[in-house]
Amino acid sequence: MNPFTRKLSTKQKIYRLAERLRKKELLLKKGELEEAFDWKELFEFFLGEEKNSPMALKAKQILEKNFSTLNLNSSISEKIKGLNFSYHDLLDLIGKHLKEENFDIQPVVFDRESPEKRFSVSAILDNLRSPFNVGSIFRSADCFGVNEIILCGITPHPPSRKIERTSLGTIETVVWKYFTETKEAIAHVKNRGFSIVAVETIEKAISLFEYKDFQNKAFLFGNEEFGITEEILSICDEFIKIPVVGIKNSMNVATAFSVVMSRMMESLVSS
């Protein structure tokens, strides 16, 4: 058995494994790491004789899920994504993130008994990481009259005390659905006659200020760090971006959601 792991608890071993994956992710981003590495060897190294314990097996399932689709032909960005998702999923497994029970939910008082208006507009959240972003998006969706939110993949979804904390009760006023795959969500929306508008900082995206037709559209927002994958972009119909003049070319996803939906409401109310 590796002496480095001898006196550590299973949680501590998994935490060190997660930290090693995070380090590899950062090195890969800097171009200072060879692309090839074996997650199975890392798992054996850090978990040692406890590799068959219940928690260790859950950790192994996480790694298999995030690395099973990777191969020698996978892009660097895909490998970085696998490392990033594994790091956060392992921290969730051992409870290193803030626990749900630490969030007290205050009684919600609504300003009116029912929504004033809902527009024929949906939002698709593609593999967002933060429940606080999701909760904030629910609150903005209610304010700007978004008809439906569709949550996909690893995107946190109700019930969640973290989402409730920032949504302020709007998970009860905004219709939402959950799909395990973003492609399934897109097919569901297209079958209803909606076009998919990806909000992404890519070359062919047009400025939000120039975009005019918001009716019967589903606006798709991607992961906080990685954005929208090429695979998903390839099945979207339109592309928009938010003009910025600062040193950064993007903003927090919940903030971006509010900017787009504010423009949507302005357009549809005045038309």
N, C-alpha and C positions, 0 to 999 in steps of 0.2 A: 504493500500500500504506500502511496505517496506520503512521506512524512509531513509535507506541507499542509495536508488536510486532516491529519490524525485527530487533533483535539478540537476541531470545530464542529458545531452543530450542523444539521442538514441545511437549515436556513442560512447560516453563515457561509457554507460552501456554495450555495446557489447565488448568494449575494456576490461572492468573489468571482464566480463564473460570469455573472451579469456585468461586473465591472471590467472583466477582461474583454468581453464582447464589445463593450462601449469603447474601450481603448483601441481595439482593432478597427472599429467604425471610424474613429477620429483619424487614425493613421491612414486608413484607406482614402478618406476624403482629402488628405494632404498629399497623397501619392507616395507615401513612405512605407507602404505595406504591399507585399506580393499578394496578388488577388486570391491565390489558392490557399485555403486553410480547411482543416477537417474539424467540424463542430463535434463529431463523435469522439475524437481524441480529447478535445477540451472537456467534454462531459465526463469522460473516464478519469481525466486528470484531477478535476475538482471534486467529483462526487465519490470517487474511490469505492470503498466497500459498501457505501450506502446507496449505490446507484439503483438498487431495486426497492428502495423504500418508497412508500406512497407519494411523498412530496417530490422525490427525485424523479419518479416516473412521470409525474405531471410536468416537471421541468423538461424532461426529454421529449414529451409530446409537443411542448411549445417550440422547441428547437426543430423538431421534425416538420411541424406546420410551416415554420418560417423559412426553412432551408431546403425542403424537399423538392421544390420546383427549380432550384438553382443548379446550374451545370457550368461547364467550361465556356459555353457560349453566352452565358448571362452577362449583362452589362454591369459595369461598376456600380451604377446607381441602384440596380436591383439588389446587388450584394450589400450595399450600404443600407438599403431599406430592410433587408432581412436581419442584419445586425441590430439596427435601431429598434425594430419591432420586438425582437427577442429580448433585448435589454429591458424595455419597458414591461413586457409581458412577465418576465421573471421577477421584476420588482413588484408587480401586482400580485404575483403568486405568493411571495413571502411577506406581503403587507408593508413594504417599505414606503409606499405612497400613503398619503393621508387617508385614514379610515373613514368609511361612510358614517359610522356612529358619532364621529367628532363634529358633524355638521348639524346644528340645530336649525330646524325649519320653523320660521316665524309664521303665524297666521296670515293668510293673504286676504287683502281687502281689494276687490275690483272696483274700478272707477265707474263702470256701468254694468248692467245685468247681462248684456250680450254684445258681441262684436258689432261695431258700427257698419263694417263693410268687409267683404272678402273678394279678392280679385282672382281671375282665372290664371293663377301663377303658382307654381310649385318650386320647391328647393330640394336638391339632392345633396346630401352630405356624404362624400366619398372617403371613407376610412379616416375620419378625424380621430385625434387621440384624446383631446381634453374634454371631460364632461362639463367643465365650466364654460368652454366655448359653445358647446351644444346648448346648454341652458340659456346662455346669452342670446344665441340665435333664435331659440324659441320665443324669447321675450320680444326681440326685434320683429320676428315674423308676425306676432300678434299685433304689434304696433302698426306695421306697414301693410296689413291685410293679406298676407300670404295664405293661400288656401290650404297648403299641405306641405309637410316636411317629410322627406324620405331618408331614413338613416341606413347606411350600408356598411358591411364588413365589420371592422373593429370599432366603428363609431359607437360611443356609449349611448344607451337608450334607456328610457324609463322602464321599470322603476329605478331611480337613482337619487340618493339624497344630495349628491353633488350637483346634478342637473337641476333638481328642485330648488337648490339654494340660489342659483342665478336666474332661473326661469320665472321665479315669483308667481307660480301657479299657472303659467301659460301652457304647460303641458296638458292642461285640462281644456284649453280653449282652442288650440291649434291641432288639427288632424295630423296624425303621423303614422307612418308604417315603417317596418324594418325588413330589409332584405340582406341575406348573407353575402350576396354577390352584387356588385354595382351594375354589372351588365343586365342582371335580371330586373333591377329597378328601372333602368333605362328602357328596357323592352316594355315594362308595365306602363310607363308614362307615355311612350310612343304609341302604344295601342289605344290610348285615350285621345290621340290626335295632337299631342304636345310635341314641340320641337325642343331639343336639348341644347342649351346654351352653356358652354364651358367658360367659367370665369378663371382665366389663366394668363400669365404674362408670357405669351408666346408671340412670335413675329407676326403671324397672320391674324391675330386678334385685333378687332377694331376698338376704338375708344368708347367707353361707356357714354361719353358726352355726345357721340355721334349715333349711338344706337337708338332706334325709334320704336320698334314693334315689340312690345312687352306682353301682348295678349297671347294666352295659350302657350306659355313657355315654361320650361323647367330649367332653373339655373343650377348648375353643378359646381360645387366647391370642393376642393381637394384637401389632402392631408396637410397639416400645418407646416411640416418640414419638406415633404417631397412633392407636394402639389398633386396634379392629376397625371396618371401614367399615360404613356403613348398609346397603350392598348385602349384605354377608355376614351382618350381624345379622338381616336380614329373612328369612333361611332357617335361622336357628337355632331350636331348640325351647324352650330354657329359658335363663334369665339369672341369674347369681349375682355377688355382689361381696363383697370381703373388708372387714369392718368395720374402720375405723381411727379414732383419736382425735387424731391429730397435725394439723399445719397442712397437710399434703399428703393428697390423697385417693387416692393410688395409690402403688405401690412397684415396684421392679425386677421385670421379668417372670420372671426365674429364681427370685427370692424368692417372688413370688406363686404360681408353680407349686408350690413346696415347701409353702407354707401350705395350698393346696387339696388336694394329694395326701396330706399328713399327715392332714388331716381325713377324706379318703376312706378311707385305710387304717384309721384309728381306727373309722370307722363299720362297714366291712365285716368287720373282725376281730371286733368285739364283737357283730355281728348273728347 
